C-alpha cells in the first residue's frame, strides 16, 4: 500500500483508519508511522483545511535529484509535512 501512497491498515495512526480505503473504521492498535494520505485524512477528520503538502528526502537518490523529486512528489518523501488551517 505504501507504494501507492496509502497508509497500511496495520500501521495505525489514529483511533480510526485513515489514508486508505478503510477510512473511518475503528482501530485497536497503537500509533506508528504516517503516510501523506493518512495525515490528510486525519486533518480532514479533525476539521482542518489542508493548505500545503511538502516533503524532503528520497532514499537511494543523490541530494540534487532528491530535491527535484521532493518538489514534484512530496508524498514519497522520507520526511513529510502539511500546513493546516482550522475550519
Secondary structure, 3 states (H helix, E strand, C coil): CHHHCCCCCCCCCCCECCCCCCCCCECCCCCCCCCHHHHHHHHHHCCEEEEEEEEECCCCCCHHHHHHHHHHCHHHCCEEEEEEEEC
